[in-house]
Amino acid sequence: MIKREGTVQHSRVQRKQIVQVINSDEEDLALVDTRKRQRKPKAPVAPTKSLAFENLPSWIKPHFDSKLMPTILEIYGAEDDPWDLDHDDQDYFRSVVQETIDLICPRQHHSVTKGERIYAIARQGVYSWRTSIQRTAIKTVKQAVAQRGTPASSAVVKKFATGAIAKGGEAFWGNPHPSNYSAALMSPYILKTFSVHMQATLGSLLEDEVFPCGALSLSVAAVQRAFEMHLTGKFQPGNDFSEGNAGALTQSWRNGSVEKLMSKPHRFDALIVEAIGFIPAKVKTKARGSSQHAEAADVFDPSSPIASASDND
């Protein structure tokens, strides 16, 4: 994992610092990354095969959404590649779940297997997390489009979407401008989309402070895709938000603008604080470690624009 005080040269995620990989010969459970809305099954699904929350063991239910998933999502949100759950190690995700459960319920002595409901539903939870990021980006951009007219003309929508993702555009900059842009990756579109991750990780048990670089990269990629879905002047749903369709774009942002932002930890912290501001008030007060970002006030001191990949254009 990436510690905030770490340098860019050591920004590569060291997952073994978070979990101890345990070898296993168990076969993986066949799971589908449900990036499309599933149709209602024609017949009831057997409890032994259902991924419904109610089929979890009773002892983990009180902790599943409040501690287990927030911790797992914080770990994957700090990965360089948040699309890769296994890292060429078929036991990695299981070990993440195992280590987290051991933290939550140390007296349970539960051994996680790949064929059980905890493993399957937790993995499904990661898929849903990524899907929620894209859906939020689309919703946020649609709301902005709606403000251009009721309904906005095709020409207006096309001009808006094209300009937003152009150099210095409002899709990626907090202070957009054709030439004098600043506040990289702090546009309201990115902040609101990124807040999905910040809310999802409330209650995480991860002690080390980490850069949520993977989650931010997912969010920026999702925002770009959402604007691109309007480039014709009319909303055209894109392909599923999957590794095949968005993996390369996510990595491009991760290795470019997000990497540069990581070189200024105080500014990354400022972005986190701004994103937390988009979390609904009823849950915002539960934000984990909100006091850990007290130093973020320093980032508002005027300085040169935040480095971005576009600076190299």
N, C-alpha and C positions, 0 to 999 in steps of 0.2 A: 504494500500500500504506500501511498505518497504522504509523507508528513509535510505539513505546511511550511515547516522551517527548512525542508530539504531544498536542494538546489535543482535547477533545471537539468543539469547533467545526470542527476540521479532521480529523474522523474518517472522512470519506468516502474510500473506497479510490481511490487514484490509480494505476491500473494501468499508466499509461505510464511510471511511475518504475521499473517492473520490466522491462517489455519495450518494445521499439520496434515499433509496429504497422507492418507492411509490407503494402502493397496487393497484392492478387492477384486474377486473373480466373479462377482455377481453381474448378471446381465442387466443392461440398462432397461428402464421402463420406457416403452414406446409412448412418446408424448408428442402432440402436435402443437406448434407455436400458433395459437389461435389469434392471428392478427385480423381475421375476418370475423364478423359477428356470426356465431354459430346458430343454426336453425334449431328450433325446439325439437327434441327427439320425439319420434312418433310413439314410442313406448317408454315407460319409466326405466331409468337406468338402475341396474342392480346396485345396492349400497356398497358392495365390495369393489365396484368399478367406478363409482361416481367420484368426482372431484369436488363435491359440495362440502362446504365448511362443516356442516352437521355430522359428516362422517369421519371427522378427525377424532382421535382419542380424547376423552374428556379432560385428561390432565393437561393437554397442550392448548385447548380451546381458549382459556383466559389469556394466554400469552401469545397466541399465533399472530394476531393482527397488531397487538400493542408492542411486542418485543421481537419476536422471531423475524417477521417480514421486514420491519424497519431496519434491523441489523443486517440482514441479507442484502437488502437494497442499498444500504450505505456502502457495503463492501463492493458490490458490483457497480455502483455509481462512481466509485473511485478507480475503477479499472480503466486501463488504456483503451481496451476494446470491450465495451459493455454488451456487445452482441455474442461474445464467446463465453458461454457458461462453463465450459469444460477445459479450455486451454490445452487441448490434446491430451488431457489426463481424464480418463473416463470416471475417475473417482473424485474429482475436484469438487463438484457441486455437492455431492453427498457429504464430503468432509466439511464444507462450509456449514451445511445444515447441522451436522453432528456437533461441531464445535460450538455453534450458537445454542443449541439445545442444552449442551453441557453447562453453559453459562447460566441459562435460565432455570433449568431444573436439574441441578447437579445430583440430587438424591434419587432421581428417577432411574438413572443408569440405563437409559434407553439407547439401544444400538440402531442407528438409522440404516435402513436398507432401501435400495432403489425401487423396490416393488411396492412400497407402502404408501399410504395416503399422505403422510406428512411430507415426504420427499416430493411426491407428485403435485400436491397442491401448492407447495412452496415454489416449485419450478414454474407452475402455471402463474403464480403471483408475479414472477419476474417478467413473464410475457405480457401480463396485463399492465404492469408498470410502464413498459416501453410503449404499448398501445395507447395508454392514457396520455403520454407525452405528445404523441402525434395528434391525437384527437383534440387536445387542448390548444395546440398550435393552430389547427384548422379553425376551431371555434373562435379563437382570438382574432385571426385574420378576417374571418367572415364578419365579425362584429365591426372591424375597421372599414370593411368594404360597405357595409350597410350604412355607415355614416356619410358615405359619398353620394347618397341619393336613395330614394325609395320607389322603384329600384334604381340603382346606379346604372348608367348606360354602359354598354360594352366597351366603348372607347375610354370612358372614365376609369373603369375597372382595370383595363389593360394598361393604361398609363400609370395608374397607381401601383400595380404589381411590378411592372417593369422598373419603375423608378425606385421602389423600395429595396430591390435586391441589387441595384446598380451600386457603383462605388460611392461610399458615403451615404447610402440609402438608409431609410428609417427601419428597415428590417433588422439591421445589425448594430446600429449606433444609437446611443442614448441622446446624442446631440448630432442629428444628421445634417449634412450640408454637402453640396457637390464637391467642395474642395477643403473646407475648413471643418471637417467632422471630428468628433471626439467621443469619449466614453464608449469604447469598443465593447460589444456584446452586452450592452446594458439597455437595449431597446425594451420598451414595455412588452413587446411580443415575446422576446427571449425570457425576460424576467418572469412573466406570468406562466410561460410554459415550464420553465425551470422550477417554479414553485411547486409543481406537481411532485418533483423529487424531494424537495425540502419537506413537504408535508408528509410524504410517504415514509420518510426516515425519522419522524418524530417518535421518540421512545427507543431509538437504537442504543444498544449496549456497547458499541465500539468505543473504546477508550481513546485510542490514538486519533488525533485530529488529522483528517485527510482532505485532499482536494477532491471534490466531486467532479473530476475532469471528464469522466465518461458520461455522466448524467448531463453535464453542460454541453458536451459535444452532441449528444443525442438531441438535446433541446434546440440547439442552433440548426442542426440538420433538419429537424422537424419543421422549424419556422421557415427555412428556405423552401422546403417542399410545399408548404402550405401556400406560400406566395406563388410558387411556380404553377400551382393548380389553378391560378387565376390569370395566367399570362394570356390566354385567348380572349379575355374579356368576360368570360363566364366560367363559373366554378366547374372544373373537370376533376373528379376524384382521381387521385394518382394510384399507383400500385401499392400493395400492402407495405406497411412500414416494417420491413424485414431486413435481415443482413444482406440478402441478395440485391435488394432494391435501394437500400440506404447505408449499407456497411461502408462502402468506399467513401461516400460523402461524409459520414460520421468521422472516419479516420482522417479525412482531409482537414476538417475543422480541428480535430484533436491535435494533429501534428503542426498545425499552423497557428491560428489565432488563440486557441485555448492554451497551447504550450507557451506562447509569449505572455499571456495573462498570468500564468503560473510563476513567471519570473518576478512578479510583483504581488506577493501574497496579500498585502494590505488591500490591494484593489480587488483581488478575488474575494476577500472577506467582505468588501463593500458590496460586491455583486450579490453575495449570499444574503446579506442584510436586506438589500432591496427586494430580493426574491421572496424572502420571508414575509415582507410587507403585503404580498399578494395572497398569503394564506388567510382563509376566512378567520375573522376575529374570534369566533368561538373555539378555534383550535390553536390559534397563533400563540396564545399564552403558554401552551404546552411545548413550544419549540425547544428541542434539546439543545442545551449549551448556548442559549441566547446570550448569556453573560460572557461567553468565550469570545464574542466579537466586539467587545467594548472598544478595542483599539481601532475599529473600522472608521471612527470619526476622522482619523488622520487622512484618509484617502480623499476626502472632499477638498483638501487643500489644492488650489489650482496648480497645475503643472503641465508638462507636455502631454499630448494625446497618448492614450493607452496604445501600446504597440498592437498591430493587427496584421494579418496576412496581407491585407490590401496595401499596407505601407510599402510593400515590395513591388507594387505594380509600377 
